Amino acid sequence: MISSAHLAVLRRIHARLSNSEVNWVLTGGLAFAIQGVAVEPDDIDLQTDEAGAYEIERLFSEFVVSRVAFRCADRIRSHLGELMIDGIRIEVMGDIEKRLADGTWEPVDLKQHERFVEVEGMRVPVLSLEYEHQAYLKLGRTGKARILERHLRQKG
């Protein structure tokens, strides 16, 4: 179930980014929910490239909680920042890369995995659920991967 608050914030994001040159996709729980997966999103996750992350920060400067900066964790790295709009946390990730089992870093080709979903009159770019399933497996996030796997099997 998608809350009206999440949809209202998505509408604000969509309006600003649709009128920009930013290459972006919605990912995570809200992207899953608008694609029919039975999850309740708690935040909004946006993936973009490095330039896009800093441009999103500029376009939404009044909502910045954590400025975009390059951050690296054990299994993932990106140009990461955080916004807060109407009480909803938005995570901005630019040029995200996942560490593979052999220690190398795998970039994400957003255009290769991008799909569009119509929701409330908006044409929203999302990452395909098949790609998301594989990404969560690579990150060791098996709980989310299982949810996506079940959904894909039922749909299938």
NUVO-91576 format. One record per residue (C-alpha): residue number from 0; residue in one letter; x negated, y negated, z. Coordinates in Angstrom, 2 decimals, always signed. Example, Ala and Ser with C-alpha at 12.3 -4.5 7.8 and 13.67 -1.06 7.14 Angstrom:
2
i = 0	aa = A	u = -12.30	v = +4.50	w = +7.80
i = 1	aa = S	u = -13.67	v = +1.06	w = +7.14
//
This chain:
156
i = 0	aa = M	u = +0.00	v = +0.00	w = +0.00
i = 1	aa = I	u = -1.36	v = -3.38	w = -1.01
i = 2	aa = S	u = -0.53	v = -6.23	w = +1.35
i = 3	aa = S	u = +0.89	v = -9.49	w = +0.07
i = 4	aa = A	u = -2.11	v = -11.24	w = +1.68
i = 5	aa = H	u = -4.54	v = -9.17	w = -0.41
i = 6	aa = L	u = -2.55	v = -9.86	w = -3.57
i = 7	aa = A	u = -2.45	v = -13.60	w = -2.83
i = 8	aa = V	u = -6.24	v = -13.72	w = -2.35
i = 9	aa = L	u = -6.78	v = -11.57	w = -5.45
i = 10	aa = R	u = -4.64	v = -14.05	w = -7.40
i = 11	aa = R	u = -6.90	v = -16.95	w = -6.22
i = 12	aa = I	u = -10.05	v = -15.02	w = -7.14
i = 13	aa = H	u = -8.64	v = -13.98	w = -10.51
i = 14	aa = A	u = -7.60	v = -17.56	w = -11.35
i = 15	aa = R	u = -11.06	v = -19.01	w = -10.68
i = 16	aa = L	u = -13.08	v = -16.20	w = -12.22
i = 17	aa = S	u = -10.89	v = -15.87	w = -15.32
i = 18	aa = N	u = -11.82	v = -19.45	w = -16.18
i = 19	aa = S	u = -15.54	v = -18.82	w = -15.72
i = 20	aa = E	u = -18.32	v = -17.01	w = -17.56
i = 21	aa = V	u = -18.83	v = -14.58	w = -14.64
i = 22	aa = N	u = -18.95	v = -10.88	w = -15.57
i = 23	aa = W	u = -17.13	v = -9.32	w = -12.61
i = 24	aa = V	u = -15.12	v = -6.28	w = -11.55
i = 25	aa = L	u = -13.03	v = -5.45	w = -8.53
i = 26	aa = T	u = -14.29	v = -2.38	w = -6.68
i = 27	aa = G	u = -13.68	v = -0.57	w = -3.40
i = 28	aa = G	u = -10.38	v = -0.11	w = -1.62
i = 29	aa = L	u = -8.34	v = -2.79	w = -3.38
i = 30	aa = A	u = -9.49	v = -1.57	w = -6.80
i = 31	aa = F	u = -8.56	v = +1.97	w = -5.77
i = 32	aa = A	u = -5.13	v = +0.88	w = -4.54
i = 33	aa = I	u = -4.22	v = -1.02	w = -7.71
i = 34	aa = Q	u = -5.21	v = +2.10	w = -9.67
i = 35	aa = G	u = -2.76	v = +4.21	w = -7.68
i = 36	aa = V	u = -5.00	v = +5.73	w = -4.99
i = 37	aa = A	u = -3.21	v = +6.03	w = -1.63
i = 38	aa = V	u = -5.51	v = +3.78	w = +0.43
i = 39	aa = E	u = -4.97	v = +0.60	w = +2.42
i = 40	aa = P	u = -7.68	v = -1.94	w = +1.59
i = 41	aa = D	u = -9.13	v = -3.96	w = +4.43
i = 42	aa = D	u = -11.30	v = -6.30	w = +2.37
i = 43	aa = I	u = -12.00	v = -7.22	w = -1.25
i = 44	aa = D	u = -15.18	v = -6.11	w = -3.01
i = 45	aa = L	u = -16.48	v = -7.82	w = -6.15
i = 46	aa = Q	u = -19.33	v = -6.53	w = -8.28
i = 47	aa = T	u = -21.14	v = -8.72	w = -10.75
i = 48	aa = D	u = -24.67	v = -9.35	w = -11.98
i = 49	aa = E	u = -27.28	v = -11.45	w = -10.15
i = 50	aa = A	u = -26.30	v = -14.72	w = -11.83
i = 51	aa = G	u = -22.63	v = -13.96	w = -11.27
i = 52	aa = A	u = -23.11	v = -13.48	w = -7.51
i = 53	aa = Y	u = -24.62	v = -16.94	w = -7.16
i = 54	aa = E	u = -21.96	v = -18.44	w = -9.45
i = 55	aa = I	u = -19.17	v = -16.87	w = -7.37
i = 56	aa = E	u = -20.81	v = -18.38	w = -4.29
i = 57	aa = R	u = -20.77	v = -21.79	w = -6.02
i = 58	aa = L	u = -17.18	v = -21.46	w = -7.28
i = 59	aa = F	u = -15.94	v = -20.45	w = -3.82
i = 60	aa = S	u = -18.37	v = -22.59	w = -1.78
i = 61	aa = E	u = -15.69	v = -23.68	w = +0.70
i = 62	aa = F	u = -15.16	v = -20.03	w = +1.69
i = 63	aa = V	u = -18.79	v = -18.88	w = +2.13
i = 64	aa = V	u = -19.45	v = -17.01	w = +5.37
i = 65	aa = S	u = -22.79	v = -15.49	w = +4.35
i = 66	aa = R	u = -24.79	v = -16.96	w = +1.48
i = 67	aa = V	u = -25.78	v = -14.69	w = -1.39
i = 68	aa = A	u = -29.28	v = -13.29	w = -0.93
i = 69	aa = F	u = -31.15	v = -10.20	w = -2.07
i = 70	aa = R	u = -30.67	v = -7.48	w = +0.52
i = 71	aa = C	u = -31.98	v = -3.93	w = +0.56
i = 72	aa = A	u = -30.78	v = -1.01	w = +2.67
i = 73	aa = D	u = -31.81	v = +2.63	w = +2.62
i = 74	aa = R	u = -29.52	v = +3.71	w = -0.24
i = 75	aa = I	u = -28.32	v = +0.46	w = -1.83
i = 76	aa = R	u = -29.61	v = -2.99	w = -2.74
i = 77	aa = S	u = -28.05	v = -6.07	w = -4.31
i = 78	aa = H	u = -27.64	v = -9.82	w = -4.21
i = 79	aa = L	u = -25.08	v = -9.77	w = -1.41
i = 80	aa = G	u = -22.86	v = -12.48	w = +0.05
i = 81	aa = E	u = -19.58	v = -12.81	w = +1.90
i = 82	aa = L	u = -16.56	v = -15.05	w = +1.59
i = 83	aa = M	u = -13.48	v = -15.39	w = +3.81
i = 84	aa = I	u = -10.24	v = -16.51	w = +2.19
i = 85	aa = D	u = -7.04	v = -16.64	w = +4.25
i = 86	aa = G	u = -8.44	v = -14.14	w = +6.74
i = 87	aa = I	u = -9.47	v = -11.63	w = +4.06
i = 88	aa = R	u = -13.18	v = -10.76	w = +3.82
i = 89	aa = I	u = -14.62	v = -10.73	w = +0.28
i = 90	aa = E	u = -17.94	v = -9.01	w = -0.31
i = 91	aa = V	u = -19.86	v = -10.21	w = -3.38
i = 92	aa = M	u = -22.47	v = -7.81	w = -4.81
i = 93	aa = G	u = -24.73	v = -8.79	w = -7.70
i = 94	aa = D	u = -26.92	v = -6.35	w = -9.68
i = 95	aa = I	u = -26.17	v = -3.53	w = -7.27
i = 96	aa = E	u = -28.53	v = -0.54	w = -7.43
i = 97	aa = K	u = -28.27	v = +2.85	w = -5.74
i = 98	aa = R	u = -31.31	v = +4.84	w = -4.58
i = 99	aa = L	u = -31.31	v = +8.30	w = -6.12
i = 100	aa = A	u = -32.56	v = +11.47	w = -4.45
i = 101	aa = D	u = -35.94	v = +11.09	w = -6.22
i = 102	aa = G	u = -36.41	v = +7.60	w = -4.73
i = 103	aa = T	u = -35.79	v = +5.65	w = -7.95
i = 104	aa = W	u = -33.18	v = +2.89	w = -8.15
i = 105	aa = E	u = -30.21	v = +3.23	w = -10.51
i = 106	aa = P	u = -28.57	v = +0.01	w = -11.75
i = 107	aa = V	u = -24.85	v = -0.25	w = -12.53
i = 108	aa = D	u = -23.78	v = -1.09	w = -16.06
i = 109	aa = L	u = -20.50	v = -2.85	w = -15.27
i = 110	aa = K	u = -19.34	v = -3.03	w = -18.89
i = 111	aa = Q	u = -19.82	v = +0.72	w = -19.38
i = 112	aa = H	u = -17.55	v = +1.58	w = -16.44
i = 113	aa = E	u = -15.13	v = -1.36	w = -16.62
i = 114	aa = R	u = -11.41	v = -0.76	w = -17.05
i = 115	aa = F	u = -8.51	v = -3.21	w = -16.88
i = 116	aa = V	u = -5.43	v = -2.82	w = -14.71
i = 117	aa = E	u = -2.30	v = -4.96	w = -14.92
i = 118	aa = V	u = -1.11	v = -6.04	w = -11.48
i = 119	aa = E	u = +1.42	v = -8.78	w = -10.76
i = 120	aa = G	u = +0.85	v = -10.36	w = -14.18
i = 121	aa = M	u = -2.95	v = -10.33	w = -13.83
i = 122	aa = R	u = -5.33	v = -8.35	w = -16.03
i = 123	aa = V	u = -7.88	v = -7.28	w = -13.43
i = 124	aa = P	u = -11.25	v = -5.70	w = -14.29
i = 125	aa = V	u = -12.06	v = -2.65	w = -12.14
i = 126	aa = L	u = -14.62	v = +0.15	w = -12.19
i = 127	aa = S	u = -13.23	v = +3.48	w = -13.37
i = 128	aa = L	u = -12.29	v = +5.88	w = -10.61
i = 129	aa = E	u = -14.46	v = +8.57	w = -12.20
i = 130	aa = Y	u = -17.50	v = +6.30	w = -11.94
i = 131	aa = E	u = -16.59	v = +5.24	w = -8.38
i = 132	aa = H	u = -16.31	v = +8.92	w = -7.36
i = 133	aa = Q	u = -19.84	v = +9.61	w = -8.64
i = 134	aa = A	u = -21.21	v = +6.42	w = -7.04
i = 135	aa = Y	u = -19.83	v = +7.33	w = -3.62
i = 136	aa = L	u = -21.33	v = +10.82	w = -3.90
i = 137	aa = K	u = -24.76	v = +9.31	w = -4.70
i = 138	aa = L	u = -24.45	v = +7.00	w = -1.70
i = 139	aa = G	u = -23.58	v = +9.91	w = +0.57
i = 140	aa = R	u = -20.14	v = +8.44	w = +1.32
i = 141	aa = T	u = -18.38	v = +11.78	w = +1.05
i = 142	aa = G	u = -15.14	v = +10.72	w = +2.75
i = 143	aa = K	u = -14.33	v = +8.14	w = +0.07
i = 144	aa = A	u = -15.61	v = +10.48	w = -2.64
i = 145	aa = R	u = -13.16	v = +13.19	w = -1.46
i = 146	aa = I	u = -10.24	v = +10.72	w = -1.53
i = 147	aa = L	u = -11.10	v = +9.79	w = -5.11
i = 148	aa = E	u = -11.64	v = +13.41	w = -6.11
i = 149	aa = R	u = -8.21	v = +14.42	w = -4.76
i = 150	aa = H	u = -6.56	v = +11.53	w = -6.61
i = 151	aa = L	u = -8.33	v = +12.35	w = -9.88
i = 152	aa = R	u = -7.34	v = +16.04	w = -9.58
i = 153	aa = Q	u = -3.69	v = +15.16	w = -8.93
i = 154	aa = K	u = -3.68	v = +12.70	w = -11.81
i = 155	aa = G	u = -5.42	v = +15.05	w = -14.01
//
